[in-house]
C-alpha cells in the first residue's frame, strides 16, 4: 500500500458522525483527540494530510514509513499542517504497512 492509497482509505471516514462522537468521548482536557484521526479525520485534518502528501518527493513517498522527525516537521511546515497530526498519520501508515507485510 502506498502513502497515497493509505490517505485515500481515510477519505470515506472524514467528518463521520460516529467518529466525531468517539473523538469527543476520548478527547483530552484541551479538546484534542489526535490519535482518533487515524480512524475518522476531520475535514481540516484530512486537507492538511493531503497537502503534506502532495508535496512529498517521490523518494519520501516511497519510504514514508522511514521519515525522521525532522523530515516530518519540515513537511508539516511546508504544507502548513499540524506536525503532530502528520506524525501520527505517518506512524499509522508505517504500522499499517507492517501489518500488511506480516500477513
Backbone as JSON Lines, residues from 0, in Angstrom:
{"i":0,"aa":"X","n":[0.85,-1.18,0.0],"ca":[0.0,0.0,0.0],"c":[0.9,1.24,0.0]}
{"i":1,"aa":"X","n":[0.6,2.16,-0.88],"ca":[1.36,3.41,-0.94],"c":[0.79,4.41,0.06]}
{"i":2,"aa":"X","n":[1.54,5.47,0.31],"ca":[1.07,6.52,1.22],"c":[-0.18,7.19,0.64]}
{"i":3,"aa":"X","n":[-0.24,7.31,-0.69],"ca":[-1.42,7.89,-1.33],"c":[-2.65,7.0,-1.13]}
{"i":4,"aa":"X","n":[-2.46,5.69,-1.25],"ca":[-3.57,4.75,-1.05],"c":[-4.03,4.77,0.41]}
{"i":5,"aa":"X","n":[-3.09,4.87,1.31],"ca":[-3.44,4.94,2.73],"c":[-4.25,6.2,3.02]}
{"i":6,"aa":"X","n":[-3.83,7.32,2.47],"ca":[-4.58,8.57,2.65],"c":[-5.97,8.42,2.07]}
{"i":7,"aa":"X","n":[-6.07,7.87,0.88],"ca":[-7.37,7.69,0.22],"c":[-8.28,6.78,1.04]}
{"i":8,"aa":"X","n":[-7.72,5.81,1.76],"ca":[-8.53,4.9,2.56],"c":[-9.2,5.61,3.74]}
{"i":9,"aa":"X","n":[-8.66,6.76,4.15],"ca":[-9.26,7.53,5.24],"c":[-10.41,8.41,4.78]}
{"i":10,"aa":"X","n":[-10.41,8.75,3.49],"ca":[-11.37,9.73,2.98],"c":[-12.84,9.4,3.27]}
{"i":11,"aa":"X","n":[-13.29,8.15,3.14],"ca":[-14.71,7.88,3.43],"c":[-15.11,8.17,4.88]}
{"i":12,"aa":"X","n":[-14.14,8.28,5.76],"ca":[-14.44,8.48,7.19],"c":[-14.27,9.93,7.65]}
{"i":13,"aa":"X","n":[-13.99,10.82,6.7],"ca":[-13.83,12.24,7.04],"c":[-15.15,12.78,7.59]}
{"i":14,"aa":"X","n":[-15.05,13.43,8.74],"ca":[-16.21,14.03,9.41],"c":[-17.36,13.05,9.64]}
{"i":15,"aa":"X","n":[-17.02,11.79,9.82],"ca":[-18.0,10.76,10.11],"c":[-18.66,11.05,11.46]}
{"i":16,"aa":"X","n":[-19.99,10.99,11.51],"ca":[-20.74,11.32,12.73],"c":[-20.34,10.41,13.9]}
{"i":17,"aa":"X","n":[-20.24,9.12,13.65],"ca":[-19.85,8.2,14.71],"c":[-18.43,8.48,15.17]}
{"i":18,"aa":"X","n":[-17.56,8.74,14.22],"ca":[-16.17,9.08,14.55],"c":[-16.09,10.32,15.42]}
{"i":19,"aa":"X","n":[-16.89,11.36,15.1],"ca":[-16.9,12.57,15.92],"c":[-17.36,12.26,17.34]}
{"i":20,"aa":"X","n":[-18.36,11.4,17.46],"ca":[-18.87,11.02,18.79],"c":[-17.77,10.33,19.6]}
{"i":21,"aa":"X","n":[-17.07,9.41,19.0],"ca":[-15.98,8.69,19.69],"c":[-14.87,9.67,20.05]}
{"i":22,"aa":"X","n":[-14.53,10.55,19.13],"ca":[-13.47,11.52,19.4],"c":[-13.83,12.42,20.57]}
{"i":23,"aa":"X","n":[-15.07,12.84,20.66],"ca":[-15.5,13.68,21.78],"c":[-15.4,12.92,23.09]}
{"i":24,"aa":"X","n":[-15.74,11.66,23.05],"ca":[-15.7,10.85,24.27],"c":[-14.27,10.68,24.78]}
{"i":25,"aa":"X","n":[-13.31,10.6,23.9],"ca":[-11.94,10.32,24.3],"c":[-11.0,11.52,24.15]}
{"i":26,"aa":"X","n":[-11.54,12.7,24.0],"ca":[-10.67,13.86,23.84],"c":[-9.95,14.2,25.14]}
{"i":27,"aa":"X","n":[-8.83,14.83,24.97],"ca":[-8.02,15.22,26.13],"c":[-8.62,16.48,26.76]}
{"i":28,"aa":"X","n":[-8.01,16.92,27.82],"ca":[-8.52,18.08,28.55],"c":[-8.55,19.34,27.68]}
{"i":29,"aa":"X","n":[-7.65,19.4,26.69],"ca":[-7.63,20.57,25.8],"c":[-8.5,20.37,24.56]}
{"i":30,"aa":"X","n":[-9.3,19.3,24.54],"ca":[-10.25,19.09,23.46],"c":[-9.7,18.39,22.24]}
{"i":31,"aa":"X","n":[-8.48,17.87,22.35],"ca":[-7.88,17.2,21.2],"c":[-8.02,15.69,21.3]}
{"i":32,"aa":"X","n":[-8.08,15.07,20.17],"ca":[-8.1,13.6,20.12],"c":[-7.39,13.16,18.85]}
{"i":33,"aa":"X","n":[-6.12,13.52,18.75],"ca":[-5.36,13.28,17.54],"c":[-5.28,11.82,17.14]}
{"i":34,"aa":"X","n":[-5.13,10.93,18.12],"ca":[-5.0,9.52,17.77],"c":[-6.22,9.0,17.02]}
{"i":35,"aa":"X","n":[-7.39,9.53,17.35],"ca":[-8.61,9.09,16.68],"c":[-8.65,9.51,15.22]}
{"i":36,"aa":"X","n":[-7.84,10.48,14.85],"ca":[-7.89,10.94,13.46],"c":[-7.43,9.85,12.49]}
{"i":37,"aa":"X","n":[-6.75,8.84,12.98],"ca":[-6.38,7.74,12.11],"c":[-7.6,6.96,11.64]}
{"i":38,"aa":"X","n":[-8.67,7.03,12.38],"ca":[-9.9,6.32,12.02],"c":[-10.96,7.24,11.44]}
{"i":39,"aa":"X","n":[-11.0,8.47,11.9],"ca":[-12.04,9.39,11.45],"c":[-11.52,10.83,11.5]}
{"i":40,"aa":"X","n":[-10.76,11.23,10.47],"ca":[-10.21,12.58,10.49],"c":[-11.27,13.64,10.23]}
{"i":41,"aa":"X","n":[-11.03,14.82,10.76],"ca":[-11.9,15.94,10.41],"c":[-11.55,16.38,9.0]}
{"i":42,"aa":"X","n":[-12.4,17.19,8.4],"ca":[-12.12,17.7,7.06],"c":[-10.8,18.47,7.05]}
{"i":43,"aa":"X","n":[-10.59,19.31,8.06],"ca":[-9.37,20.1,8.14],"c":[-8.13,19.2,8.26]}
{"i":44,"aa":"X","n":[-8.19,18.19,9.11],"ca":[-7.06,17.26,9.26],"c":[-6.76,16.56,7.94]}
{"i":45,"aa":"X","n":[-7.81,16.09,7.27],"ca":[-7.63,15.39,6.0],"c":[-7.0,16.31,4.96]}
{"i":46,"aa":"X","n":[-7.44,17.55,4.92],"ca":[-6.87,18.51,3.97],"c":[-5.39,18.78,4.27]}
{"i":47,"aa":"X","n":[-5.05,18.86,5.55],"ca":[-3.64,19.04,5.93],"c":[-2.8,17.86,5.45]}
{"i":48,"aa":"X","n":[-3.31,16.66,5.68],"ca":[-2.59,15.46,5.26],"c":[-2.46,15.39,3.75]}
{"i":49,"aa":"X","n":[-3.51,15.78,3.05],"ca":[-3.49,15.77,1.59],"c":[-2.41,16.72,1.07]}
{"i":50,"aa":"X","n":[-2.33,17.91,1.67],"ca":[-1.29,18.87,1.26],"c":[0.1,18.3,1.51]}
{"i":51,"aa":"X","n":[0.29,17.68,2.67],"ca":[1.6,17.14,3.02],"c":[2.01,16.02,2.06]}
{"i":52,"aa":"X","n":[1.09,15.11,1.76],"ca":[1.41,14.02,0.85],"c":[1.7,14.57,-0.55]}
{"i":53,"aa":"X","n":[0.96,15.6,-0.94],"ca":[1.14,16.17,-2.29],"c":[2.52,16.77,-2.5]}
{"i":54,"aa":"X","n":[3.11,17.31,-1.44],"ca":[4.43,17.95,-1.61],"c":[5.6,17.02,-1.32]}
{"i":55,"aa":"X","n":[5.3,15.78,-0.96],"ca":[6.38,14.82,-0.74],"c":[7.1,14.54,-2.05]}
{"i":56,"aa":"X","n":[8.4,14.36,-1.95],"ca":[9.17,13.96,-3.13],"c":[8.86,12.48,-3.4]}
{"i":57,"aa":"X","n":[9.15,12.0,-4.6],"ca":[8.96,10.57,-4.87],"c":[9.71,9.69,-3.87]}
{"i":58,"aa":"X","n":[10.91,10.09,-3.5],"ca":[11.69,9.29,-2.53],"c":[10.99,9.26,-1.17]}
{"i":59,"aa":"X","n":[10.46,10.4,-0.75],"ca":[9.74,10.44,0.53],"c":[8.49,9.58,0.48]}
{"i":60,"aa":"X","n":[7.79,9.61,-0.63],"ca":[6.58,8.78,-0.77],"c":[6.92,7.3,-0.72]}
{"i":61,"aa":"X","n":[8.01,6.93,-1.39],"ca":[8.39,5.51,-1.46],"c":[8.91,4.97,-0.14]}
{"i":62,"aa":"X","n":[9.35,5.86,0.75],"ca":[9.88,5.39,2.04],"c":[9.27,6.21,3.19]}
{"i":63,"aa":"X","n":[8.0,6.54,3.07],"ca":[7.34,7.39,4.06],"c":[7.44,6.83,5.47]}
{"i":64,"aa":"X","n":[7.43,5.52,5.59],"ca":[7.47,4.9,6.92],"c":[8.82,5.09,7.61]}
{"i":65,"aa":"X","n":[9.83,5.54,6.88],"ca":[11.15,5.74,7.48],"c":[11.5,7.22,7.66]}
{"i":66,"aa":"X","n":[10.55,8.12,7.42],"ca":[10.84,9.54,7.58],"c":[11.22,9.86,9.01]}
{"i":67,"aa":"X","n":[12.19,10.72,9.17],"ca":[12.62,11.13,10.51],"c":[11.71,12.22,11.05]}
{"i":68,"aa":"X","n":[11.83,12.48,12.33],"ca":[11.05,13.56,12.94],"c":[11.35,14.88,12.26]}
{"i":69,"aa":"X","n":[12.6,15.1,11.91],"ca":[12.99,16.35,11.25],"c":[12.35,16.47,9.87]}
{"i":70,"aa":"X","n":[12.31,15.37,9.13],"ca":[11.68,15.39,7.81],"c":[10.18,15.64,7.92]}
{"i":71,"aa":"X","n":[9.54,14.99,8.89],"ca":[8.11,15.18,9.11],"c":[7.82,16.62,9.51]}
{"i":72,"aa":"X","n":[8.66,17.16,10.38],"ca":[8.49,18.54,10.82],"c":[8.61,19.51,9.64]}
{"i":73,"aa":"X","n":[9.59,19.29,8.78],"ca":[9.78,20.14,7.6],"c":[8.58,20.03,6.65]}
{"i":74,"aa":"X","n":[8.14,18.79,6.42],"ca":[6.98,18.59,5.55],"c":[5.75,19.3,6.1]}
{"i":75,"aa":"X","n":[5.53,19.16,7.39],"ca":[4.37,19.8,8.02],"c":[4.45,21.31,7.87]}
{"i":76,"aa":"X","n":[5.62,21.84,8.1],"ca":[5.8,23.29,7.98],"c":[5.55,23.75,6.54]}
{"i":77,"aa":"X","n":[6.12,23.04,5.58],"ca":[5.95,23.39,4.17],"c":[4.5,23.26,3.71]}
{"i":78,"aa":"X","n":[3.78,22.29,4.27],"ca":[2.39,22.05,3.89],"c":[1.4,22.83,4.75]}
{"i":79,"aa":"X","n":[1.92,23.61,5.69],"ca":[1.07,24.32,6.65],"c":[0.12,23.35,7.34]}
{"i":80,"aa":"X","n":[0.71,22.27,7.84],"ca":[-0.03,21.22,8.53],"c":[0.45,21.11,9.97]}
{"i":81,"aa":"X","n":[-0.4,20.59,10.82],"ca":[-0.04,20.35,12.21],"c":[0.99,19.22,12.25]}
{"i":82,"aa":"X","n":[2.1,19.46,12.91],"ca":[3.19,18.47,12.97],"c":[2.75,17.18,13.65]}
{"i":83,"aa":"X","n":[1.97,17.3,14.72],"ca":[1.53,16.11,15.44],"c":[0.6,15.26,14.58]}
{"i":84,"aa":"X","n":[-0.29,15.9,13.86],"ca":[-1.22,15.16,13.01],"c":[-0.47,14.44,11.91]}
{"i":85,"aa":"X","n":[0.49,15.11,11.29],"ca":[1.27,14.47,10.24],"c":[2.1,13.32,10.8]}
{"i":86,"aa":"X","n":[2.69,13.5,11.96],"ca":[3.49,12.43,12.58],"c":[2.61,11.22,12.9]}
{"i":87,"aa":"X","n":[1.43,11.46,13.42],"ca":[0.51,10.35,13.74],"c":[0.11,9.63,12.46]}
{"i":88,"aa":"X","n":[-0.17,10.39,11.41],"ca":[-0.54,9.79,10.12],"c":[0.6,8.93,9.57]}
{"i":89,"aa":"X","n":[1.81,9.45,9.59],"ca":[2.96,8.7,9.09],"c":[3.17,7.44,9.92]}
{"i":90,"aa":"X","n":[3.05,7.55,11.23],"ca":[3.2,6.37,12.09],"c":[2.09,5.36,11.83]}
{"i":91,"aa":"X","n":[0.87,5.84,11.62],"ca":[-0.24,4.95,11.28],"c":[0.02,4.22,9.98]}
{"i":92,"aa":"X","n":[0.57,4.95,9.01],"ca":[0.93,4.33,7.73],"c":[1.99,3.25,7.94]}
{"i":93,"aa":"X","n":[3.0,3.55,8.73],"ca":[4.07,2.58,8.99],"c":[3.52,1.32,9.66]}
{"i":94,"aa":"X","n":[2.64,1.49,10.62],"ca":[2.03,0.34,11.31],"c":[1.2,-0.47,10.33]}
{"i":95,"aa":"X","n":[0.4,0.21,9.52],"ca":[-0.45,-0.47,8.54],"c":[0.4,-1.24,7.53]}
{"i":96,"aa":"X","n":[1.47,-0.62,7.08],"ca":[2.35,-1.28,6.11],"c":[2.98,-2.52,6.72]}
{"i":97,"aa":"X","n":[3.39,-2.44,7.98],"ca":[3.98,-3.58,8.66],"c":[2.96,-4.71,8.82]}
{"i":98,"aa":"X","n":[1.72,-4.37,9.16],"ca":[0.67,-5.38,9.29],"c":[0.46,-6.12,7.96]}
{"i":99,"aa":"X","n":[0.42,-5.36,6.87],"ca":[0.23,-5.98,5.56],"c":[1.4,-6.88,5.21]}
{"i":100,"aa":"X","n":[2.58,-6.45,5.58],"ca":[3.79,-7.24,5.31],"c":[3.79,-8.56,6.07]}
{"i":101,"aa":"X","n":[3.26,-8.53,7.3],"ca":[3.25,-9.71,8.16],"c":[2.13,-10.69,7.87]}
{"i":102,"aa":"X","n":[1.24,-10.34,6.98],"ca":[0.12,-11.28,6.66],"c":[0.56,-12.43,5.84]}
